[in-house]
Amino acid sequence: MPQESLTVKFFDRGAACPIIDSAAGLRAVMEEWIRTPGAYDRARFRFESLRYEEDPTVLIHELIGLGFDAARLPRPFPA
C-alpha cells in the first residue's frame, strides 16, 4: 500500500535504517549491533533525531488562517 512505501522511504532516507523484510534480515541487523561497538547507539540516535515536537495550537491557527484566506478576510491571529 502507498502509505507503507512512504514509511519505508521516510526511515530509509531520514535515518538510514536498514530494510528488514525477513528473519535473515533481522538477524543480520542484530548481529551487526552485537559485533560493532556503538552501532546500536548510532542507529537509535538517527531514529530519535527524526522526532519532532508539535504544538497543536500552531496547526489550529494555520487551519483558521487558511479559512480566512479562502474567504478573503484578514487573519484573526498574527502569523
N, CA, C and O atoms as a printed pandas DataFrame, in Angstrom:
     atom_number atom_name residue_name chain_id  residue_number  x_coord  y_coord  z_coord
0              1         N          MET        A               1    0.841   -1.178    0.000
1              2        CA          MET        A               1    0.000    0.000    0.000
2              3         C          MET        A               1    0.888    1.244    0.000
3              4         O          MET        A               1    2.011    1.198    0.503
4              5         N          PRO        A               2    0.403    2.342   -0.552
5              6        CA          PRO        A               2    1.235    3.547   -0.677
6              7         C          PRO        A               2    1.775    4.065    0.654
7              8         O          PRO        A               2    2.927    4.494    0.726
8              9         N          GLN        A               3    0.957    4.030    1.706
9             10        CA          GLN        A               3    1.435    4.584    2.978
10            11         C          GLN        A               3    2.610    3.775    3.542
11            12         O          GLN        A               3    3.501    4.336    4.179
12            13         N          GLU        A               4    2.612    2.467    3.308
13            14        CA          GLU        A               4    3.735    1.664    3.786
14            15         C          GLU        A               4    5.016    2.006    3.028
15            16         O          GLU        A               4    6.092    2.079    3.622
16            17         N          SER        A               5    4.900    2.214    1.722
17            18        CA          SER        A               5    6.104    2.553    0.963
18            19         C          SER        A               5    6.626    3.936    1.355
19            20         O          SER        A               5    7.835    4.167    1.330
20            21         N          LEU        A               6    5.734    4.852    1.714
21            22        CA          LEU        A               6    6.182    6.158    2.197
22            23         C          LEU        A               6    6.892    6.033    3.543
23            24         O          LEU        A               6    7.878    6.726    3.797
24            25         N          THR        A               7    6.390    5.152    4.401
25            26        CA          THR        A               7    7.032    4.932    5.696
26            27         C          THR        A               7    8.427    4.367    5.502
27            28         O          THR        A               7    9.379    4.818    6.139
28            29         N          VAL        A               8    8.551    3.379    4.624
29            30        CA          VAL        A               8    9.860    2.784    4.346
30            31         C          VAL        A               8   10.809    3.851    3.802
31            32         O          VAL        A               8   11.962    3.930    4.226
32            33         N          LYS        A               9   10.331    4.667    2.871
33            34        CA          LYS        A               9   11.169    5.725    2.293
34            35         C          LYS        A               9   11.593    6.729    3.368
35            36         O          LYS        A               9   12.744    7.165    3.390
36            37         N          PHE        A              10   10.667    7.095    4.257
37            38        CA          PHE        A              10   10.959    8.050    5.323
38            39         C          PHE        A              10   12.102    7.549    6.203
39            40         O          PHE        A              10   13.055    8.282    6.463
40            41         N          PHE        A              11   12.007    6.293    6.662
41            42        CA          PHE        A              11   13.044    5.771    7.549
42            43         C          PHE        A              11   14.335    5.462    6.805
43            44         O          PHE        A              11   15.420    5.628    7.361
44            45         N          ASP        A              12   14.237    5.020    5.570
45            46        CA          ASP        A              12   15.432    4.712    4.796
46            47         C          ASP        A              12   16.227    5.981    4.525
47            48         O          ASP        A              12   17.445    5.998    4.701
48            49         N          ARG        A              13   15.555    7.040    4.099
49            50        CA          ARG        A              13   16.250    8.287    3.771
50            51         C          ARG        A              13   16.536    9.129    5.009
51            52         O          ARG        A              13   17.588    9.763    5.096
52            53         N          GLY        A              14   15.612    9.142    5.965
53            54        CA          GLY        A              14   15.780   10.013    7.120
54            55         C          GLY        A              14   16.768    9.510    8.137
55            56         O          GLY        A              14   17.565   10.287    8.662
56            57         N          ALA        A              15   16.734    8.218    8.429
57            58        CA          ALA        A              15   17.601    7.685    9.473
58            59         C          ALA        A              15   18.546    6.618    8.953
59            60         O          ALA        A              15   19.268    5.994    9.730
60            61         N          ALA        A              16   18.548    6.406    7.660
61            62        CA          ALA        A              16   19.397    5.368    7.060
62            63         C          ALA        A              16   19.177    4.026    7.750
63            64         O          ALA        A              16   20.129    3.292    8.017
64            65         N          CYS        A              17   17.927    3.717    8.032
65            66        CA          CYS        A              17   17.577    2.454    8.671
66            67         C          CYS        A              17   17.611    1.330    7.643
67            68         O          CYS        A              17   17.165    1.508    6.510
68            69         N          PRO        A              18   18.137    0.178    8.035
69            70        CA          PRO        A              18   18.110   -0.951    7.101
70            71         C          PRO        A              18   16.677   -1.458    6.927
71            72         O          PRO        A              18   15.865   -1.389    7.850
72            73         N          ILE        A              19   16.387   -1.960    5.750
73            74        CA          ILE        A              19   15.077   -2.531    5.472
74            75         C          ILE        A              19   15.120   -3.996    5.910
75            76         O          ILE        A              19   15.917   -4.780    5.394
76            77         N          ILE        A              20   14.273   -4.355    6.849
77            78        CA          ILE        A              20   14.210   -5.734    7.342
78            79         C          ILE        A              20   12.951   -6.356    6.768
79            80         O          ILE        A              20   11.837   -6.008    7.160
80            81         N          ASP        A              21   13.139   -7.280    5.834
81            82        CA          ASP        A              21   11.990   -7.898    5.188
82            83         C          ASP        A              21   11.963   -9.419    5.354
83            84         O          ASP        A              21   11.191  -10.121    4.700
84            85         N          SER        A              22   12.825   -9.905    6.246
85            86        CA          SER        A              22   12.851  -11.346    6.502
86            87         C          SER        A              22   13.527  -11.597    7.844
87            88         O          SER        A              22   14.134  -10.701    8.431
88            89         N          ALA        A              23   13.407  -12.835    8.315
89            90        CA          ALA        A              23   14.075  -13.213    9.566
90            91         C          ALA        A              23   15.588  -13.098    9.407
91            92         O          ALA        A              23   16.290  -12.713   10.342
92            93         N          ALA        A              24   16.082  -13.433    8.225
93            94        CA          ALA        A              24   17.521  -13.327    7.982
94            95         C          ALA        A              24   17.976  -11.867    8.023
95            96         O          ALA        A              24   19.069  -11.568    8.505
96            97         N          GLY        A              25   17.145  -10.970    7.524
97            98        CA          GLY        A              25   17.469   -9.551    7.572
98            99         C          GLY        A              25   17.532   -9.035    8.998
99           100         O          GLY        A              25   18.411   -8.244    9.342
100          101         N          LEU        A              26   16.598   -9.483    9.827
101          102        CA          LEU        A              26   16.612   -9.098   11.240
102          103         C          LEU        A              26   17.860   -9.636   11.922
103          104         O          LEU        A              26   18.505   -8.943   12.708
104          105         N          ARG        A              27   18.186  -10.879   11.611
105          106        CA          ARG        A              27   19.376  -11.482   12.212
106          107         C          ARG        A              27   20.627  -10.698   11.822
107          108         O          ARG        A              27   21.492  -10.463   12.665
108          109         N          ALA        A              28   20.733  -10.296   10.572
109          110        CA          ALA        A              28   21.911   -9.551   10.118
110          111         C          ALA        A              28   22.045   -8.226   10.864
111          112         O          ALA        A              28   23.146   -7.840   11.257
112          113         N          VAL        A              29   20.932   -7.535   11.058
113          114        CA          VAL        A              29   20.972   -6.259   11.788
114          115         C          VAL        A              29   21.381   -6.491   13.239
115          116         O          VAL        A              29   22.221   -5.767   13.774
116          117         N          MET        A              30   20.792   -7.488   13.868
117          118        CA          MET        A              30   21.111   -7.776   15.269
118          119         C          MET        A              30   22.580   -8.176   15.424
119          120         O          MET        A              30   23.249   -7.749   16.364
120          121         N          GLU        A              31   23.071   -8.992   14.500
121          122        CA          GLU        A              31   24.480   -9.396   14.566
122          123         C          GLU        A              31   25.400   -8.193   14.397
123          124         O          GLU        A              31   26.434   -8.110   15.060
124          125         N          GLU        A              32   25.039   -7.267   13.525
125          126        CA          GLU        A              32   25.840   -6.051   13.336
126          127         C          GLU        A              32   25.873   -5.231   14.622
127          128         O          GLU        A              32   26.927   -4.728   15.014
128          129         N          TRP        A              33   24.728   -5.096   15.275
129          130        CA          TRP        A              33   24.680   -4.338   16.530
130          131         C          TRP        A              33   25.538   -4.994   17.604
131          132         O          TRP        A              33   26.194   -4.304   18.385
132          133         N          ILE        A              34   25.535   -6.319   17.644
133          134        CA          ILE        A              34   26.329   -7.041   18.655
134          135         C          ILE        A              34   27.819   -6.965   18.324
135          136         O          ILE        A              34   28.647   -6.775   19.216
136          137         N          ARG        A              35   28.156   -7.112   17.048
137          138        CA          ARG        A              35   29.548   -7.196   16.615
138          139         C          ARG        A              35   30.252   -5.833   16.636
139          140         O          ARG        A              35   31.447   -5.761   16.923
140          141         N          THR        A              36   29.529   -4.766   16.339
141          142        CA          THR        A              36   30.152   -3.448   16.176
142          143         C          THR        A              36   29.812   -2.554   17.362
143          144         O          THR        A              36   28.654   -2.177   17.541
144          145         N          PRO        A              37   30.804   -2.212   18.169
145          146        CA          PRO        A              37   30.530   -1.334   19.309
146          147         C          PRO        A              37   29.954    0.006   18.858
147          148         O          PRO        A              37   30.488    0.649   17.954
148          149         N          GLY        A              38   28.875    0.416   19.488
149          150        CA          GLY        A              38   28.254    1.699   19.208
150          151         C          GLY        A              38   27.283    1.688   18.040
151          152         O          GLY        A              38   26.621    2.695   17.790
152          153         N          ALA        A              39   27.178    0.579   17.316
153          154        CA          ALA        A              39   26.291    0.542   16.141
154          155         C          ALA        A              39   24.833    0.741   16.549
155          156         O          ALA        A              39   24.098    1.486   15.901
156          157         N          TYR        A              40   24.424    0.082   17.611
157          158        CA          TYR        A              40   23.035    0.235   18.076
158          159         C          TYR        A              40   22.788    1.678   18.522
159          160         O          TYR        A              40   21.761    2.269   18.187
160          161         N          ASP        A              41   23.728    2.236   19.275
161          162        CA          ASP        A              41   23.560    3.611   19.762
162          163         C          ASP        A              41   23.456    4.600   18.604
163          164         O          ASP        A              41   22.659    5.537   18.658
164          165         N          ARG        A              42   24.255    4.399   17.559
165          166        CA          ARG        A              42   24.182    5.284   16.392
166          167         C          ARG        A              42   22.837    5.136   15.671
167          168         O          ARG        A              42   22.239    6.125   15.247
168          169         N          ALA        A              43   22.371    3.894   15.539
169          170        CA          ALA        A              43   21.071    3.666   14.888
170          171         C          ALA        A              43   19.949    4.303   15.699
171          172         O          ALA        A              43   19.038    4.916   15.142
172          173         N          ARG        A              44   20.022    4.156   16.997
173          174        CA          ARG        A              44   18.989    4.741   17.856
174          175         C          ARG        A              44   19.017    6.271   17.784
175          176         O          ARG        A              44   17.967    6.913   17.730
176          177         N          PHE        A              45   20.210    6.845   17.783
177          178        CA          PHE        A              45   20.328    8.303   17.686
178          179         C          PHE        A              45   19.721    8.802   16.378
179          180         O          PHE        A              45   18.974    9.781   16.378
180          181         N          ARG        A              46   20.036    8.129   15.244
181          182        CA          ARG        A              46   19.477    8.536   13.953
182          183         C          ARG        A              46   17.955    8.437   13.971
183          184         O          ARG        A              46   17.261    9.321   13.468
184          185         N          PHE        A              47   17.442    7.353   14.557
185          186        CA          PHE        A              47   15.994    7.164   14.638
186          187         C          PHE        A              47   15.350    8.261   15.481
187          188         O          PHE        A              47   14.354    8.858   15.073
188          189         N          GLU        A              48   15.916    8.524   16.653
189          190        CA          GLU        A              48   15.343    9.534   17.548
190          191         C          GLU        A              48   15.469   10.944   16.976
191          192         O          GLU        A              48   14.677   11.822   17.319
192          193         N          SER        A              49   16.448   11.170   16.112
193          194        CA          SER        A              49   16.613   12.506   15.529
194          195         C          SER        A              49   15.483   12.831   14.554
195          196         O          SER        A              49   15.317   13.992   14.180
196          197         N          LEU        A              50   14.704   11.833   14.134
197          198        CA          LEU        A              50   13.579   12.073   13.239
198          199         C          LEU        A              50   12.364   12.631   13.974
199          200         O          LEU        A              50   11.441   13.152   13.349
200          201         N          ARG        A              51   12.366   12.523   15.295
201          202        CA          ARG        A              51   11.228   13.007   16.077
202          203         C          ARG        A              51   11.163   14.524   16.048
203          204         O          ARG        A              51   12.177   15.207   15.903
204          205         N          TYR        A              52    9.976   15.021   16.185
205          206        CA          TYR        A              52    9.807   16.457   16.334
206          207         C          TYR        A              52    8.612   16.684   17.260
207          208         O          TYR        A              52    7.656   15.909   17.275
208          209         N          GLU        A              53    8.693   17.737   18.007
209          210        CA          GLU        A              53    7.612   18.096   18.906
210          211         C          GLU        A              53    6.698   19.060   18.178
211          212         O          GLU        A              53    7.166   20.008   17.547
212          213         N          GLU        A              54    5.438   18.832   18.259
213          214        CA          GLU        A              54    4.493   19.672   17.546
214          215         C          GLU        A              54    3.506   20.278   18.535
215          216         O          GLU        A              54    2.999   19.594   19.424
216          217         N          ASP        A              55    3.248   21.541   18.370
217          218        CA          ASP        A              55    2.280   22.251   19.192
218          219         C          ASP        A              55    0.953   22.263   18.430
219          220         O          ASP        A              55    0.879   22.863   17.358
220          221         N          PRO        A              56   -0.098   21.618   18.951
221          222        CA          PRO        A              56   -1.356   21.546   18.214
222          223         C          PRO        A              56   -1.990   22.913   17.966
223          224         O          PRO        A              56   -2.768   23.062   17.024
224          225         N          THR        A              57   -1.677   23.901   18.780
225          226        CA          THR        A              57   -2.273   25.222   18.560
226          227         C          THR        A              57   -1.761   25.843   17.263
227          228         O          THR        A              57   -2.464   26.628   16.628
228          229         N          VAL        A              58   -0.518   25.487   16.864
229          230        CA          VAL        A              58    0.019   26.002   15.605
230          231         C          VAL        A              58   -0.824   25.486   14.441
231          232         O          VAL        A              58   -1.179   26.250   13.543
232          233         N          LEU        A              59   -1.141   24.211   14.454
233          234        CA          LEU        A              59   -1.968   23.634   13.394
234          235         C          LEU        A              59   -3.349   24.285   13.364
235          236         O          LEU        A              59   -3.862   24.594   12.288
236          237         N          ILE        A              60   -3.944   24.491   14.510
237          238        CA          ILE        A              60   -5.278   25.115   14.578
238          239         C          ILE        A              60   -5.229   26.535   14.014
239          240         O          ILE        A              60   -6.100   26.927   13.238
240          241         N          HIS        A              61   -4.222   27.295   14.401
241          242        CA          HIS        A              61   -4.085   28.664   13.883
242          243         C          HIS        A              61   -3.896   28.660   12.373
243          244         O          HIS        A              61   -4.456   29.502   11.671
244          245         N          GLU        A              62   -3.102   27.708   11.871
245          246        CA          GLU        A              62   -2.895   27.638   10.424
246          247         C          GLU        A              62   -4.186   27.296    9.689
247          248         O          GLU        A              62   -4.475   27.878    8.644
248          249         N          LEU        A              63   -4.958   26.364   10.222
249          250        CA          LEU        A              63   -6.230   25.995    9.587
250          251         C          LEU        A              63   -7.216   27.162    9.591
251          252         O          LEU        A              63   -7.882   27.428    8.591
252          253         N          ILE        A              64   -7.300   27.847   10.715
253          254        CA          ILE        A              64   -8.196   29.000   10.793
254          255         C          ILE        A              64   -7.734   30.081    9.815
255          256         O          ILE        A              64   -8.544   30.697    9.123
256          257         N          GLY        A              65   -6.418   30.298    9.771
257          258        CA          GLY        A              65   -5.878   31.287    8.845
258          259         C          GLY        A              65   -6.174   30.942    7.393
259          260         O          GLY        A              65   -6.494   31.826    6.598
260          261         N          LEU        A              66   -6.069   29.660    7.039
261          262        CA          LEU        A              66   -6.389   29.247    5.670
262          263         C          LEU        A              66   -7.857   29.506    5.346
263          264         O          LEU        A              66   -8.192   29.910    4.232
264          265         N          GLY        A              67   -8.728   29.272    6.321
265          266        CA          GLY        A              67  -10.152   29.559    6.115
266          267         C          GLY        A              67  -10.394   31.041    5.876
267          268         O          GLY        A              67  -11.174   31.417    5.001
268          269         N          PHE        A              68   -9.727   31.876    6.651
269          270        CA          PHE        A              68   -9.874   33.324    6.475
270          271         C          PHE        A              68   -9.292   33.768    5.139
271          272         O          PHE        A              68   -9.843   34.649    4.478
272          273         N          ASP        A              69   -8.156   33.145    4.736
273          274        CA          ASP        A              69   -7.578   33.469    3.434
274          275         C          ASP        A              69   -8.542   33.101    2.313
275          276         O          ASP        A              69   -8.727   33.873    1.372
276          277         N          ALA        A              70   -9.160   31.921    2.410
277          278        CA          ALA        A              70  -10.102   31.472    1.378
278          279         C          ALA        A              70  -11.301   32.405    1.294
279          280         O          ALA        A              70  -11.842   32.635    0.212
280          281         N          ALA        A              71  -11.717   32.946    2.449
281          282        CA          ALA        A              71  -12.852   33.874    2.477
282          283         C          ALA        A              71  -12.415   35.308    2.187
283          284         O          ALA        A              71  -13.242   36.220    2.161
284          285         N          ARG        A              72  -11.118   35.504    1.971
285          286        CA          ARG        A              72  -10.538   36.834    1.706
286          287         C          ARG        A              72  -10.819   37.818    2.846
287          288         O          ARG        A              72  -11.151   38.982    2.625
288          289         N          LEU        A              73  -10.674   37.314    4.053
289          290        CA          LEU        A              73  -10.836   38.142    5.253
290          291         C          LEU        A              73   -9.463   38.269    5.919
291          292         O          LEU        A              73   -8.594   37.417    5.730
292          293         N          PRO        A              74   -9.273   39.341    6.702
293          294        CA          PRO        A              74   -7.988   39.447    7.417
294          295         C          PRO        A              74   -7.859   38.331    8.458
295          296         O          PRO        A              74   -8.837   37.943    9.096
296          297         N          ARG        A              75   -6.671   37.842    8.612
297          298        CA          ARG        A              75   -6.426   36.761    9.578
298          299         C          ARG        A              75   -6.666   37.258   11.003
299          300         O          ARG        A              75   -6.270   38.372   11.346
300          301         N          PRO        A              76   -7.314   36.438   11.836
301          302        CA          PRO        A              76   -7.592   36.850   13.203
302          303         C          PRO        A              76   -6.378   36.736   14.125
303          304         O          PRO        A              76   -6.357   37.332   15.201
304          305         N          PHE        A              77   -5.369   35.972   13.707
305          306        CA          PHE        A              77   -4.178   35.767   14.533
306          307         C          PHE        A              77   -2.959   36.247   13.774
307          308         O          PHE        A              77   -2.913   36.153   12.547
308          309         N          PRO        A              78   -1.970   36.761   14.490
309          310        CA          PRO        A              78   -0.728   37.145   13.803
310          311         C          PRO        A              78   -0.018   35.901   13.275
311          312         O          PRO        A              78   -0.139   34.819   13.849
312          313         N          ALA        A              79    0.707   36.057   12.203
313          314        CA          ALA        A              79    1.433   34.928   11.600
314          315         C          ALA        A              79    2.554   34.467   12.489
315          316         O          ALA        A              79    3.271   33.528   12.143
